[in-house]
Amino acid sequence: MNQLRKEDVLKLIETKLDPCISIYLPTEKAGKDILKGRILLKNQLKEAEKKLALLNVSEPDAKNILKKAYDLIEDLIFWQNSNEGLALFISGDTFKFFKMPVKFQEKVHVSKEFNIIPLLSMITKDENYYLLSLSQKNIKLYLCDEFNIKEIELDMPTSLDEALQMDDPERQLQFHSGNPNTSSAVYHGHGGSAEDNKSHINRFMQMVSTDILNFIQKNELPLIVSGVSYITSMYKDANKYPNLMDQHIDGNPDNIHPKDLKDRAHKIMDERFNKITDAMMEKFSEAKSIGNGSDILEDIISASFDGRINRLFLTSNIEKWGYYDENLKFLYELYEPTVEAENVLNIAAINTLKNGGDVLVYKPEEMNNEDRYLATFRY
């Protein structure tokens, strides 16, 4: 499984049988080290066996629980189709793996619940968006996320020449339309003065703006355009899409590789994400001031068990060990893990998701290089 969505995480936390084994490791997409992941996985499975033994799981039972994971070690095709990282989740009723485009830190976690915090870091910023490449010779539409770019096939005029040469009687030769903002815009003649060419391009952008709506299935997603400044300006004037971003990628996209286009577009999305995060942090400060938010560990854990967390903010590698007594409403915090201790922030994340709240997991550098945990409460 190469794609990860919030629904995948929700399915993981529904597992009914424990112990739950979570394994994270870095892998290689290509090159001579592509099979090193096999060695790392074998070592981590041995570590998982040791942790299972401490929980009084017999060696035969441990081998049986981990059998599918051990089988992966010998699956050469599996490793030849790797990504940057691998996450595995194993229990008596679950065996899931995700090949992910990030280098995970090596980690083995054995407890009553799966360790989902590193996974959540992958979907916190996983917002899809559209990227529209504009030039006189090529119109291309892509669906993107942080790591991927996929071209959407367009059944429409995708070049100025094609638009000018259409046989449709409503789009022939010289442009004369009663409504220049509709896709019935037509042309009569090819070439002419610079002013004529500018007019043709302008009408072409109007056509593109109208026609492109037929190929955008989710109009709540942001749309970023790429093109030289005068073309993007014309497109923005003609735009009918409700979520067009103000920022655009400047330059002729015909000369830019799609991956580079995606990387430039994602810088714009990062700026958008940072503004949204800053706004949420301001709301946290306001909530904390009136008692509807906290950065105190015991408050957060208690609120998670009561189903009161609306939004939980965490850093990606954070671990706080202990266990929570629901009857006494008391957190027993430990400074290092023991056999039966839990990463209580992982439990808080699971409780929050089960109760319909949001969990946002950030890289340490996005949270001032600090291990942080913040929460806003419903009441």
Order of alpha helices (4+ residues) and beta strands (2+ residues): alpha-beta-alpha-alpha-alpha-alpha-beta-beta-beta-alpha-beta-beta-beta-alpha-alpha-beta-alpha-beta-alpha-beta-alpha-beta-beta-beta-beta-alpha-beta-beta
